[in-house]
Amino acid sequence: MGVNENEEEQSRSEEDEAPARMTHETALQHVDGLLQYLEEQNDNAHLAEKLMLRKVQSRMISVKKGCSVPVLIGSGVTAANLCDYLQANAVIVGTHFKHNGQWQNEVDVERVKVFMDKMHQARLKTSTD
């Protein structure tokens, strides 16, 4: 392995260990919950979303194993991807509820209804599984 490959592998290893380290440090702080914030990415958005989802799900599992406080997902949750984030204890939704998904617009009641219907269906499904 070359020097760059070693550095890349070490960087990945440190990134993989970060959630466990953060969880342990957070537990020592006596917090009430943890928030996983999703960054918005415009380039290759579909691929970026899939990669981010895998990373968030992996981190969420790691964090939830390491602590007993609620884990919340903030930003990026929509009616279309809601089911991907059901492992979280809660989600924070803002822009998705606005007309055309634009933060500066007014709340679109229909978007809220669709989201909440999907949330309700997901809760019913997980309670019967």
Summary of the structure (lengths in Angstrom):
residues: 129
radius of gyration: 17.2
end to end distance: 46.4
largest distance: 55.5
contacts: 320
relative contact order: 0.11
helix: 60%
strand: 10%
